[in-house]
Amino acid sequence: MKTRDGVTLVADVYRPADGQKHAVLLTRTPYNKDNMAPIGMKAAQRGFVVVIQDTRGRFNSDGEWYPFKHESADGYDAVEWAAALPGSDGRVGMFSGSYVGATQMLAAIAQPPHLAGICPVVTASNYHENWTYQGGAFEQWFSQSWTSGLARDTTTRLVDESSNARLGEQTLPLTEFPVFNLGPGPVETGAALTKKLAPYYEDWIAHPIYDDYWKQWSIEENYQNIQVPALTIAAWYDIFLGGSLRNYIGLRDHAGNAEARAKQRLVVAIGGHSGWDRRVGTVDFGPEAPFDENEIIVEWYEYLFLGEQNQFADSSKPVRIFVMGKNQWRSEAAWPPPGAKPVHYYLQSAGKANTTAGDGFLSATAKRGAQDGFVYDPANPVPTVGGPLCCDSEHLPPGPRDQREVEVRKDVLVYSTPPFEADLEVTGPVTLDLFASTTAADTDFTAKLVDVAPDGTAVNLTDGILRARYRNSTAKADPIEPGKIYEYRIDLWSTSNVFLKGHQLRLEVSSSNFPRFDRNLNTGRDAATSAEFVKATSVVYHDAKHPSALILSVVP
């Protein structure tokens, strides 16, 4: 197809063999359309025309690749083109996940007339806060691993266009011959190479606050412009869990018409970018856990376009979640579940909560307490162990994993409940209200919710981070005064987990989670432009004036 500005985009089309007209399921991917043949075959066999398109500047499609930039216009054009294809009945639904969720949301905001539904899977709601940054900290592992992966196709395209042995034939000594050239001029390395292969990466780190660069393609500020039903698929341990849940709530409450608001559906499975198998990370979640993403997508459109009375037909239970611990699926009337109530677990200690050998504990009542301190050294940050990661699982494995290697560090404060005498279910948002000070001009505070088994295995559930200067807003830096106590509200997103009888609930507090997030240098300057750093001593307060507390959504 030709876009409005004349760029050629290429797609594969799958059609039922009956020669009739059918609704179209469209997906637009930067990850190579050839990899999506299974869903094309499955949906065509179930009565849909399926269109799988390479996005602009990727694989077989022409043009320049720059994330988000062209997805509204190209998505609009692709929907209208697909609606007019032979075999189409004029209705178009979009589907698939991660960046492919962005291609749907941004297209839906543009309101193509023939778009009738979307199915965004494990995707973000704001490409600043829950894509490139979180709590003001740079999502270093995701941003760098995702960019590196995408740069492979970009490199191939540039090499195909410019590789020529004659470009280096005059090179002496012969050992300096460039095996390929990325265009004319000297062979680039480092920042120059990144600028050529992934200019958006430089733009991301040049815009650490939520400014106009990010607002131009914000989903959260445009829910009212989306006028179609959506099945939002999220996953515990997924890097975009927070954004997926925001998308569901935002569209349920603010989509552009009553029908769209009434037909919002949410499924929260286990895995996502961590995989859909029953075993995610190091945990076996049982026989109910496996999740067939392609099957669910087809069932959604069988309900929406073909009128099938399947799991999505019951508007009284629009939410379906997988409850960990019990390892069972459950349908709900809303998200968060109506029965969940906020419960405070107050941080307590005698002043030595460092490591699991310390005296930190969680209490249902606020008491007069001491304070806990630790030294954060950017040269020796707390390592990332599992969690909601993307995209190089070989080098940094995602998902639930034993945290005991982290909990023996002196720069990690550990607070635990006694073993539970009965099961306790936590389903819904998780927040840490933390009162703390630091000797630094700026630092980070991290929090991690952990389920501890009777044998001592400490499995992470969810976590969060907050950069001190963004404690009030990610749209404006508000410097701190070293030594002054501030209140920090750290968003740990959400979870659904039953802490079984005999298990403990644990909170870890520190200042780093590297390389998932970039290291705060403690100087007030960004790692984007500075390499100097200093150690910082931080103090967590939990007394009558500073009741630091973990706030959980508890289901009676």
N, C-alpha and C positions, 0 to 999 in steps of 0.2 A: 504494500500500500504506500501511497504518497501522503506525507504529512502536509499541513497547511503551508509550511515553508519549503516544501519540495524535497524533503529527505525521504529516502526509500527505506521502509521497515519490512522485514521478512518474517513470515509466519508459516507454521504447519497447520493444516486444516483437516480435522477428522469428522466424517459424516456418517450417520446411519445409512444402511444400504437400502432402505425402503423407498427412497426417492421422495419422501414427504417433507414438509416444512417443520422445523423444530426450533426451540429456543436455543440460543447460542451461549456457551460458556467460554469466556475469554480470559486468558492470563497473559501478562506482559512481564517478561523476566530478563534480568541481566546475567543469569546463570547458565544460559545455553538452552534454547528450546528443545534440543535433541534429548535432554535428560528427562523430559516430561511426557514421553510417549505413553507410559502406563496409565496416567489419568486421561489422556486423550482417547485411548482405546476403551477404557472402562466406561467413561461417560457417553461415548458414541454408541456403545452397546446398550446403554440404558436410555437412549432416545434423545441425545443432545448433539448439536453440532459443537465441536470444540476447536477453538482457535488459540494456538500457542505462539506468541510473538516474541522475538528478541527485541529488547528495548533499544532506543537510539544509542549508537556507538558501541554496541555489544555484539559479538559473534557475527552473525550474518547480516545484521542491519547496519546501515550507513549512519554517518553523523558523528557528533562529538559526545562522549560519555561524560556527564557531570551529574552526580546524584541529585534527584528531586527536581532539577531545573526545568526539565521538559515534560514531566509526567502528567501534569494537568492538561496541557494542550495536546500532547501525543495520545494520552488516554482518551480524551474526548473524541479525537479523530478516529482512533482505533475502534471505539464502541460504535460509532456511526457507520464506519466501513464494514464492521462485522455484521451489523444489523441488516445490511443490504446484500450480503453474500448469498449466492444460490443455496437454497435449502434452509435459509433463516426465516423464522416467522416474525422477526422484528424485535423480539425480546432478548436482551443481553444481560447476563450475569457474569461477574468477575470473581476470581478465586486465587488462592495460594498465599504463601507466607513470607515473612521476613521483609526484605525490600519489596517483594511482590505484593505485600500488603500496602506498602506506600504507593505503588502504582495504582492500586484500587482506590485508596482513600483520596489521593490527589485528583484522580479522574472523577470520582463522585462529587467532589467539591465543585468541579466545573459544570456539573449537571447536564451531561449529554442526554438528549431526549429519550433515547432507546435503552438507557441503563435502567434495569429493573431490580437489581439486587447485587450485593457484594458478600464476599466471604473472606475477610482478612484473618490470616492465621499468624500467630506469634509475631506481632508487629508493633511499632511504636506509635505514640500519640503526639510527640513533640520531638523534633529532630535535634533540638538542643538538649533538653533536660533528660530524656530517657532514650537517647540514641548515642550522642557524642559526649555528653556530660551527665553526671548524676550528683545532685547536691553541690554543684559547682566544681566537682573534681572531674578531670578528663578521663573518659573511658579508654585508657591507653591500650589495653590488650585488644579489645574489640576494634577500635579505630585503626590500629596498625595491622592486625591480622586480616581484617576484612579488606582494607586497602591493598595490602600485599597480594591477596588472592585475586582481586579484581584487576590488578596491574598486569597479571600474566597475559590476559587477553589483549589488553592495551598494548603491551610490549610486542606481542605477535603481530598485531595490526601495523604498528610502526615499522617493525622489522620487515614485514612483507612489502611495505611501500618503499623502504629506504635501504635495505640491505644490498650491498654491492661491493664486491671485493676490490673494485677499482678505486673506491673511496679511500682505501688505506694503502694503496700500492706504493706510495712514496714514503711510507713510514719507515724510519730508521731509529733505533735498531729494530730488527725484524721481530724481536720479542714484544714490541709495543704495538704490533698490528691489532687493530680492533676487530674482533670476530664478527661484530655487527655494529651498525651505526643507527642511532635513533635520530635520524635526520642529519643535515649538514652541521659542520662544526666539530669541536672536540668531543670526545666521549665524556658524558656527564657522570658524576658520582654524587652520592649524598643528597643534599638539598636540591641541587640542580636536576638530578634525575627524578626525584620525587615531584618537582614542579612540572616536569614534562609528562610523567606517567599518571600523577594523581594531584593535580593542582587544588582540588577540593580539600585535601588533607591539610595543606597550608592554610586554607581559608578557615577550616574548622578551628585550628589552634589560634588563629588570629582573631577569633570572635568568641572569647571565653564567657561573655555574658549573653543573656537572651535579648538580642537587639534586632534591628530590622533585617539583618541577613537571615536570621532564623524565622522571623515572623512571616516572611514572604511565602513560606510553605508550611506554616503551622497547621496541624490538624485540629488541635484543641480550640483554636479561635474560629473554626469554621464548621463546627458540628451542625449549625442551623442551615448550612448550605448543602448538607447531604440529605437527600430526599428519598432514599430507598432503604428497604429492610437490609439488615446485616446480621450474619452469623459471625460473631467474634470468637475465635478459638485461641485460648491462652494456655499456659502451662506453668506449673510450679517448676522452679529451677530454670525458667527461660529468661534470657537477658532482657526481653521486652515484656515481661509479666506486668510490671507497673503500668506501662503504656497501654497494653491490651485491656486491662481492667478499666482504665480511664476512658478508653474508646467506647466500651460497652455502656458505662454510666453516662458519658457525654451524649451518645446517640439516643439512648433510652429517654433521656430528659430533654434533649434539645434538638433532635433531628427535625428537618424542615416541614414535616407534616404529620398528622395524627397516625396515619397508617404506618409510616416508617417507624415512628416511636413505638407503636404497639407490636411491631413485628421484629423487634430486636431480640436476638438470642445470644446466649453465652455458654460456652463449654470450656471448662478448665481441666485439662488432662495433666498427666505427669510427664515431664521431659522437655518437649519442644526442641530447642536447639541442642538439648542434651540427649535427644533421641526419644523415640516413642515406644521402646521395648519395655517389658515388665521389669527388666533390670536397668536402672538408671544410676549412673555413678557406680557406687559399690553396694547399692541397696536393691534387693529384690522386692518389688511392690506387689507381687502375687499375680494370680491368673486373670484378675479383672482389669489389670493395668494396661495391657497393650492397646494401642489406639491406632486405628486405620484412618489416617487423614483423608485419603482419597475417597474412601467409602462415605465418610461423614459429609464431605463436600457434595458428593452426588446426592445423598439423602436430603441435604438442605435444599437443593434445587428441585428435587422431586416433590418436596413439600411446597416450595414457593411457586414453581412453574407448572407442575403437573397435578397439584392438589392431593398428593399422597398424605394420608393420615398417619404419619410416623411420629418419632419422638419430638419433632418440632411443632407439632400441631396443637399441643396443649399450652395455651397462652397463660394459664394460671401457674405454670412451672417453667418459666423461660430460661432458667439457669440450671446447668448440670455440672457438678464438680466431683473430682476424685478426692476423697478424704484419706490422707495418709495416716499411717498408724493402724487404723482399721482396714485400710486398703480396699475401700468400697466406693462405688459410685452412688451419688445421691442427687436428687432433683430439688431445687429450691424455688421459692416464690420470688426471690429478689437476690441481688448482690449489693452489699453484704447480706448474709442471711438475717431475716427479721428478728430471730431469737437471740442473736449474738449481742452480748453486752460488754462494754469496756470495763476491764478490770486492771487495777494498778498493782504491779509488783515493784516494791520500793527497794532500791539498792542499799545494802547495809554491809558494814564490816567493822572490824576493830582497827582499821587503818592499814591492813596488809592484804588487799584483795588480789595482789599479783600472782598469777599462775593458779592452777587447780590446787596447789598445796597451800594457797593462801586462805584467808578467813572471810572472803566475800560470800554473801548470801542474799537471797531475795525474800522479802517479807510482804505479807498482805497489808501491813500497817506501817505507816511512816513513824520512825523513831528518831530520837536524837542519836546521831552517829558521828563517826570520825570522817576522815577524808582519805582518798587513795591517790597516790601519785605514781607516775612512770616517766621514763625518759624515752623519747622517740628520736631515733637517729636515722635520717634519710639514707645513710650509707648501709644500713642494716634493717630494712623495712620488714614488717610482718608479711610473710609470703602468702599469696593466694593459694588456697587449697579448696578446689571445687567451687561450687556456686553457679550462678547464672552466667555462663561464659559462652562466647562465640569469638573466633571461628576456627581455631586451630586446636582441636581436641587432642591431637597426638602429643603436642608439647605442653599443653596446659589443660588437663582433663577436667571436664565440667561435672556438675551435678552434686548429689549428696556424698560426702566423704568424711572420714574420721578426722576430727579437728585436734586430736590430742597433741600432735606435733607443734601446733600453734599455741596451745594452752599452757605449755611449759615455759613460755617466754616471759621474761620479767616485764616486757612492755605490753603485756596483755592482762587486763583486769578481768577476773572471772567471778561471776555471781550466780549461784545455783539455789534452787529450791531443795528441800529434803525430798526423798523419794515419795511419789504420790501414793496415797492409800487407795485411790480409786482413779479410774480413767478421767482425764481432763481434755476436753476438745477445745482447740483454738482455731477458729475459722473466721477470717476477715482481716482488716487492716492491723498492722503492727507498727508501733511508734515508740521511740525512746525519747523521753523528756529529760535532758541531761544538763546539769549545772556544772560548769567546768571553767578553769582558767589555764593559761599557758604562759611560759616565759617568752614565747616566740611572737614575732610580728604578725604571723598567721600560721595556722596549722589545720589539720583535719581531725575529725573524730569519727570513728567507725563503730558499728554495732552489729552483732551477729546473734541470731536466735538459734539455739542448739537443743536437740533432743538427746539425752544421755541415757543409755540402756544400763541395766543392772551390772553388766560386765565392764562398764566404763567406756564403751564406744560412744563417742560424742559426734553425732551427725548434724551438720548444718541444715537449717530449714530456709532461712531467708536472712538478708543483711542489708545494710545501708551505710551511707557516708554523707558527711556534711563538711564543706570547707568553711572555716570560721568567718571569712569576710563575706560569704554569701548566706549567712544564717538568717537574714531578714528577707532576702530576695536574690534570685539568680539574674535579675535584670540590672543590678547595681551592686558594686562592691561597697561594703561598709567596714572599713578597717577596725580592728580590735585594739585595745590597749593592753599591752603585756601585764600580766598579773591580775587583771580585773576579771571578776566572775561574770559569765554570760550564760544565758539559757539557750540551749541548742535543741531543737526538735528534729530528730533524725527519722526519716521515713524509711522503714524496712519493708515497704510494699505490703504484701499480704501472704497468708498461708492458710492451709487447712490441714491440721494434724491433730490426731488424738495421742496425747502423752499417756501411754498405757500405765496401768498400775505397776509400781516399782520403778518407773522411769523418773528422771529429773528434768526440769526445765532450766536451761542455762542461758546466760547472757555474757557475751564477750565484748569488752570495750577496749579500743586502742586508737591509733592514729594512722594506720596504714593498712593497705590490702593490695599488695603489689605483685605482679604487674597489671592486675585488673584495673586499678586506678593509678594515675600518675602519682609520684611521691610529692607531697607538699614539701618545699624546700625550707620552710619555717622562716623565710626572710621577707615574705610579703611580695616577692617577685615570682613570676611564672617560669616553669621549666621550659616553656616555649622559647624564652629569650635569655635564660640564665642557667648556669650550671653550678653556682655556688650555693652551699647549704650549711645549716648549723643544726646542732642538736637542740631539742626543746624538752623542758620538763613541764608536764601537764598534770593538773590535779582535778579529780572528780569529787564533787561535794554531795553529801547526802545527810543533811541535818534538817532541823525544823524550818529554817529559812530557805533551804535548797533541797526540796524533796525529789531528788532524781528518781525517776520511775520508768519501768517498762510497761507500756499500755497495750494490753492484748484484748482481742475480741473473743470472749469465752462463751461457748454455747452450753446452756444449762443441761 
